[in-house]
Amino acid sequence: MLPLGQPAPIRLRAVYHSAGALLRELSRTVNLGHSSLLADSGLPVGTGLVLVLIAEALRKPIEVAGTITDCRRRGARYEIGLRYHFDPGPQRARLAEAIAVLRRETRRPRSEHRIPLALRVDARGLEATLSDASRRGCQLELAGARLPALEAGSRLALTLSGSRPGTRAAVPVEFEVRWTGPVARSGRRRRQLVGGRFVSASPAARARLRSILHFEDLRPRLRIRRITLAKPPAKRGRVERRRGPRRSRRD
């Protein structure tokens, strides 16, 4: 029960076409920690909100609590700032149900289901987001004015820090590029998808990855420390065929 005089939190419903789309939005929202929205009317700072995330494949919705941190008039509307605080404990069964749906939807040739995520990755001079991850690898979206010339065989040295007590020490994990998508251009910005696998991951790094995939830690800190481009194949030198002395033809 709520204390006397404290209003019940406002409940906002959001409907998604699939469990995967719901999990991706949950990951993005909680990882970012805050967002803003436009509304026709304002609300007092400190007002509680509950985002009710609904997908047809799930029997019950997943809920994310939030608090209004700012409210300013923008023309005829109001810009409302929100801060989210998500406790996965009470939502454990619903998260497990959503992940089970993804597992059932996985089709060959893929042998392992992937979890739709949207996690920020710190990278100097780049905007990077980790998505579609599994125990073996993930997809990275890179954006910026200039992108590194990645190709199959390039390696990214990552560090991974958890947000919970006892997991904040950075642990290294190596990411090897297996494929690169086309570079999309919008003005001076470029964007590219890169897929690959995790290599040289210690037991501690794999434990951190597992906590992310199970939605136990939605605010990890990932950082690209170093990029090593793939070595181009050695060029084959041109071998000239030796010819013996020309023989004169006799008439």
Contacts in CASP RR format, 6 or more apart in sequence:
PFRMAT RR
TARGET T0000
AUTHOR 0000-0000-0000
METHOD contacts of the structure
MODEL  1
MLPLGQPAPIRLRAVYHSAGALLRELSRTVNLGHSSLLADSGLPVGTGLV
LVLIAEALRKPIEVAGTITDCRRRGARYEIGLRYHFDPGPQRARLAEAIA
VLRRETRRPRSEHRIPLALRVDARGLEATLSDASRRGCQLELAGARLPAL
EAGSRLALTLSGSRPGTRAAVPVEFEVRWTGPVARSGRRRRQLVGGRFVS
ASPAARARLRSILHFEDLRPRLRIRRITLAKPPAKRGRVERRRGPRRSRR
D
2 8 0 8 1.000
7 47 0 8 1.000
9 47 0 8 1.000
9 48 0 8 1.000
9 49 0 8 1.000
9 50 0 8 1.000
9 65 0 8 1.000
9 66 0 8 1.000
10 43 0 8 1.000
10 47 0 8 1.000
10 48 0 8 1.000
10 49 0 8 1.000
10 50 0 8 1.000
11 49 0 8 1.000
11 50 0 8 1.000
11 52 0 8 1.000
12 49 0 8 1.000
12 50 0 8 1.000
12 51 0 8 1.000
12 52 0 8 1.000
13 52 0 8 1.000
13 54 0 8 1.000
13 61 0 8 1.000
14 25 0 8 1.000
14 51 0 8 1.000
14 52 0 8 1.000
14 53 0 8 1.000
14 54 0 8 1.000
15 54 0 8 1.000
15 55 0 8 1.000
16 22 0 8 1.000
16 25 0 8 1.000
16 53 0 8 1.000
16 54 0 8 1.000
16 55 0 8 1.000
17 55 0 8 1.000
17 56 0 8 1.000
18 55 0 8 1.000
18 56 0 8 1.000
18 57 0 8 1.000
19 55 0 8 1.000
19 57 0 8 1.000
19 58 0 8 1.000
19 98 0 8 1.000
19 101 0 8 1.000
19 102 0 8 1.000
20 55 0 8 1.000
20 98 0 8 1.000
20 101 0 8 1.000
20 102 0 8 1.000
20 116 0 8 1.000
21 55 0 8 1.000
21 116 0 8 1.000
22 53 0 8 1.000
22 54 0 8 1.000
22 55 0 8 1.000
22 58 0 8 1.000
22 62 0 8 1.000
22 98 0 8 1.000
23 98 0 8 1.000
23 99 0 8 1.000
23 102 0 8 1.000
23 115 0 8 1.000
23 116 0 8 1.000
23 117 0 8 1.000
23 215 0 8 1.000
24 116 0 8 1.000
24 117 0 8 1.000
24 118 0 8 1.000
24 131 0 8 1.000
25 53 0 8 1.000
25 118 0 8 1.000
26 53 0 8 1.000
26 62 0 8 1.000
26 64 0 8 1.000
26 86 0 8 1.000
26 215 0 8 1.000
26 218 0 8 1.000
27 116 0 8 1.000
27 117 0 8 1.000
27 118 0 8 1.000
27 119 0 8 1.000
27 215 0 8 1.000
27 218 0 8 1.000
28 118 0 8 1.000
29 35 0 8 1.000
29 51 0 8 1.000
29 64 0 8 1.000
29 84 0 8 1.000
30 64 0 8 1.000
30 84 0 8 1.000
30 86 0 8 1.000
30 218 0 8 1.000
30 219 0 8 1.000
31 118 0 8 1.000
31 119 0 8 1.000
31 120 0 8 1.000
31 218 0 8 1.000
31 219 0 8 1.000
32 84 0 8 1.000
32 120 0 8 1.000
33 83 0 8 1.000
33 84 0 8 1.000
33 219 0 8 1.000
34 69 0 8 1.000
34 81 0 8 1.000
34 82 0 8 1.000
34 83 0 8 1.000
34 84 0 8 1.000
35 81 0 8 1.000
35 82 0 8 1.000
35 84 0 8 1.000
36 70 0 8 1.000
36 79 0 8 1.000
36 80 0 8 1.000
36 81 0 8 1.000
36 82 0 8 1.000
37 79 0 8 1.000
37 80 0 8 1.000
37 81 0 8 1.000
37 82 0 8 1.000
38 74 0 8 1.000
38 77 0 8 1.000
38 78 0 8 1.000
38 79 0 8 1.000
38 80 0 8 1.000
39 77 0 8 1.000
39 78 0 8 1.000
39 80 0 8 1.000
40 77 0 8 1.000
40 78 0 8 1.000
41 78 0 8 1.000
42 71 0 8 1.000
42 78 0 8 1.000
42 80 0 8 1.000
43 68 0 8 1.000
43 71 0 8 1.000
43 78 0 8 1.000
43 80 0 8 1.000
44 68 0 8 1.000
44 71 0 8 1.000
45 68 0 8 1.000
45 69 0 8 1.000
45 70 0 8 1.000
45 71 0 8 1.000
46 67 0 8 1.000
46 68 0 8 1.000
46 69 0 8 1.000
47 67 0 8 1.000
47 68 0 8 1.000
48 65 0 8 1.000
48 66 0 8 1.000
48 67 0 8 1.000
48 68 0 8 1.000
49 65 0 8 1.000
49 66 0 8 1.000
49 67 0 8 1.000
49 68 0 8 1.000
49 82 0 8 1.000
50 63 0 8 1.000
50 64 0 8 1.000
50 65 0 8 1.000
50 66 0 8 1.000
51 63 0 8 1.000
51 64 0 8 1.000
51 65 0 8 1.000
51 66 0 8 1.000
51 84 0 8 1.000
52 61 0 8 1.000
52 63 0 8 1.000
53 61 0 8 1.000
53 62 0 8 1.000
53 63 0 8 1.000
53 64 0 8 1.000
54 61 0 8 1.000
55 61 0 8 1.000
55 98 0 8 1.000
57 98 0 8 1.000
57 101 0 8 1.000
58 94 0 8 1.000
58 97 0 8 1.000
58 98 0 8 1.000
58 101 0 8 1.000
59 97 0 8 1.000
60 94 0 8 1.000
60 97 0 8 1.000
61 94 0 8 1.000
62 91 0 8 1.000
62 94 0 8 1.000
62 95 0 8 1.000
62 98 0 8 1.000
63 91 0 8 1.000
64 84 0 8 1.000
64 86 0 8 1.000
65 84 0 8 1.000
65 85 0 8 1.000
65 86 0 8 1.000
65 87 0 8 1.000
66 82 0 8 1.000
66 83 0 8 1.000
66 84 0 8 1.000
66 85 0 8 1.000
67 82 0 8 1.000
67 83 0 8 1.000
67 85 0 8 1.000
68 80 0 8 1.000
68 81 0 8 1.000
68 82 0 8 1.000
69 81 0 8 1.000
69 82 0 8 1.000
69 83 0 8 1.000
70 79 0 8 1.000
70 80 0 8 1.000
70 81 0 8 1.000
71 78 0 8 1.000
71 79 0 8 1.000
71 80 0 8 1.000
71 81 0 8 1.000
72 78 0 8 1.000
72 79 0 8 1.000
73 79 0 8 1.000
86 218 0 8 1.000
88 95 0 8 1.000
88 215 0 8 1.000
88 216 0 8 1.000
88 218 0 8 1.000
95 214 0 8 1.000
95 215 0 8 1.000
99 113 0 8 1.000
99 115 0 8 1.000
99 214 0 8 1.000
99 215 0 8 1.000
102 113 0 8 1.000
102 114 0 8 1.000
102 115 0 8 1.000
102 116 0 8 1.000
103 113 0 8 1.000
105 113 0 8 1.000
106 112 0 8 1.000
106 113 0 8 1.000
106 114 0 8 1.000
112 134 0 8 1.000
112 135 0 8 1.000
112 136 0 8 1.000
113 134 0 8 1.000
114 132 0 8 1.000
114 133 0 8 1.000
114 134 0 8 1.000
115 132 0 8 1.000
115 133 0 8 1.000
115 134 0 8 1.000
115 213 0 8 1.000
116 131 0 8 1.000
116 132 0 8 1.000
117 130 0 8 1.000
117 131 0 8 1.000
117 132 0 8 1.000
117 133 0 8 1.000
117 138 0 8 1.000
117 212 0 8 1.000
118 129 0 8 1.000
118 130 0 8 1.000
118 131 0 8 1.000
119 129 0 8 1.000
119 130 0 8 1.000
119 131 0 8 1.000
119 212 0 8 1.000
119 220 0 8 1.000
119 222 0 8 1.000
120 128 0 8 1.000
120 129 0 8 1.000
120 130 0 8 1.000
120 222 0 8 1.000
121 128 0 8 1.000
121 129 0 8 1.000
121 130 0 8 1.000
121 140 0 8 1.000
121 158 0 8 1.000
121 222 0 8 1.000
121 223 0 8 1.000
121 224 0 8 1.000
122 128 0 8 1.000
122 221 0 8 1.000
122 222 0 8 1.000
122 223 0 8 1.000
122 224 0 8 1.000
123 142 0 8 1.000
123 223 0 8 1.000
123 224 0 8 1.000
124 224 0 8 1.000
125 144 0 8 1.000
126 142 0 8 1.000
126 143 0 8 1.000
126 144 0 8 1.000
126 147 0 8 1.000
126 224 0 8 1.000
127 142 0 8 1.000
127 143 0 8 1.000
127 144 0 8 1.000
128 140 0 8 1.000
128 141 0 8 1.000
128 142 0 8 1.000
128 143 0 8 1.000
128 224 0 8 1.000
129 140 0 8 1.000
129 141 0 8 1.000
130 138 0 8 1.000
130 139 0 8 1.000
130 140 0 8 1.000
130 222 0 8 1.000
131 138 0 8 1.000
131 139 0 8 1.000
131 140 0 8 1.000
131 141 0 8 1.000
132 138 0 8 1.000
132 139 0 8 1.000
133 139 0 8 1.000
133 209 0 8 1.000
133 212 0 8 1.000
133 213 0 8 1.000
134 213 0 8 1.000
135 198 0 8 1.000
135 206 0 8 1.000
135 209 0 8 1.000
135 210 0 8 1.000
135 213 0 8 1.000
136 197 0 8 1.000
136 198 0 8 1.000
137 175 0 8 1.000
137 195 0 8 1.000
137 196 0 8 1.000
137 197 0 8 1.000
137 198 0 8 1.000
138 175 0 8 1.000
138 195 0 8 1.000
138 196 0 8 1.000
138 198 0 8 1.000
139 193 0 8 1.000
139 194 0 8 1.000
139 195 0 8 1.000
139 196 0 8 1.000
140 156 0 8 1.000
140 175 0 8 1.000
140 193 0 8 1.000
140 194 0 8 1.000
140 195 0 8 1.000
141 191 0 8 1.000
141 192 0 8 1.000
141 193 0 8 1.000
141 194 0 8 1.000
142 148 0 8 1.000
142 150 0 8 1.000
142 191 0 8 1.000
142 192 0 8 1.000
142 193 0 8 1.000
142 194 0 8 1.000
143 189 0 8 1.000
143 190 0 8 1.000
143 191 0 8 1.000
143 192 0 8 1.000
144 189 0 8 1.000
144 190 0 8 1.000
144 191 0 8 1.000
145 188 0 8 1.000
145 189 0 8 1.000
145 190 0 8 1.000
146 190 0 8 1.000
147 183 0 8 1.000
147 190 0 8 1.000
147 192 0 8 1.000
148 154 0 8 1.000
148 227 0 8 1.000
148 229 0 8 1.000
149 229 0 8 1.000
150 177 0 8 1.000
150 180 0 8 1.000
150 192 0 8 1.000
150 194 0 8 1.000
150 227 0 8 1.000
150 229 0 8 1.000
150 230 0 8 1.000
151 177 0 8 1.000
151 180 0 8 1.000
151 229 0 8 1.000
151 230 0 8 1.000
152 177 0 8 1.000
152 178 0 8 1.000
152 179 0 8 1.000
152 180 0 8 1.000
152 230 0 8 1.000
153 176 0 8 1.000
153 177 0 8 1.000
153 178 0 8 1.000
153 230 0 8 1.000
154 176 0 8 1.000
154 177 0 8 1.000
154 227 0 8 1.000
154 228 0 8 1.000
154 229 0 8 1.000
154 230 0 8 1.000
155 174 0 8 1.000
155 175 0 8 1.000
155 176 0 8 1.000
155 177 0 8 1.000
155 199 0 8 1.000
155 227 0 8 1.000
155 228 0 8 1.000
155 230 0 8 1.000
156 174 0 8 1.000
156 175 0 8 1.000
156 177 0 8 1.000
156 224 0 8 1.000
156 226 0 8 1.000
156 227 0 8 1.000
156 228 0 8 1.000
157 172 0 8 1.000
157 174 0 8 1.000
157 175 0 8 1.000
157 224 0 8 1.000
157 225 0 8 1.000
157 226 0 8 1.000
157 227 0 8 1.000
157 228 0 8 1.000
158 172 0 8 1.000
158 173 0 8 1.000
158 174 0 8 1.000
158 175 0 8 1.000
158 222 0 8 1.000
158 223 0 8 1.000
158 224 0 8 1.000
158 225 0 8 1.000
159 170 0 8 1.000
159 171 0 8 1.000
159 172 0 8 1.000
159 173 0 8 1.000
159 222 0 8 1.000
159 223 0 8 1.000
159 225 0 8 1.000
160 170 0 8 1.000
160 171 0 8 1.000
160 172 0 8 1.000
160 173 0 8 1.000
160 205 0 8 1.000
160 208 0 8 1.000
160 209 0 8 1.000
160 220 0 8 1.000
160 221 0 8 1.000
160 222 0 8 1.000
161 167 0 8 1.000
161 168 0 8 1.000
161 169 0 8 1.000
161 170 0 8 1.000
161 171 0 8 1.000
161 208 0 8 1.000
161 220 0 8 1.000
161 221 0 8 1.000
161 222 0 8 1.000
161 223 0 8 1.000
162 168 0 8 1.000
162 208 0 8 1.000
162 211 0 8 1.000
162 217 0 8 1.000
162 219 0 8 1.000
162 220 0 8 1.000
162 221 0 8 1.000
163 217 0 8 1.000
163 218 0 8 1.000
163 219 0 8 1.000
163 220 0 8 1.000
163 221 0 8 1.000
164 217 0 8 1.000
167 208 0 8 1.000
167 211 0 8 1.000
167 217 0 8 1.000
170 221 0 8 1.000
170 223 0 8 1.000
171 202 0 8 1.000
171 204 0 8 1.000
171 205 0 8 1.000
171 208 0 8 1.000
172 200 0 8 1.000
172 202 0 8 1.000
172 205 0 8 1.000
172 225 0 8 1.000
173 198 0 8 1.000
173 200 0 8 1.000
173 201 0 8 1.000
173 202 0 8 1.000
173 205 0 8 1.000
173 209 0 8 1.000
174 198 0 8 1.000
174 199 0 8 1.000
174 200 0 8 1.000
174 201 0 8 1.000
175 196 0 8 1.000
175 197 0 8 1.000
175 198 0 8 1.000
175 199 0 8 1.000
176 196 0 8 1.000
176 197 0 8 1.000
176 198 0 8 1.000
176 199 0 8 1.000
177 194 0 8 1.000
177 195 0 8 1.000
177 196 0 8 1.000
177 230 0 8 1.000
178 195 0 8 1.000
178 196 0 8 1.000
178 197 0 8 1.000
179 194 0 8 1.000
179 195 0 8 1.000
179 196 0 8 1.000
180 192 0 8 1.000
180 193 0 8 1.000
180 194 0 8 1.000
180 195 0 8 1.000
181 192 0 8 1.000
181 193 0 8 1.000
181 194 0 8 1.000
182 192 0 8 1.000
183 190 0 8 1.000
183 191 0 8 1.000
183 192 0 8 1.000
184 190 0 8 1.000
184 191 0 8 1.000
184 192 0 8 1.000
185 191 0 8 1.000
198 205 0 8 1.000
198 209 0 8 1.000
201 209 0 8 1.000
208 217 0 8 1.000
208 220 0 8 1.000
211 217 0 8 1.000
211 220 0 8 1.000
212 218 0 8 1.000
212 220 0 8 1.000
END
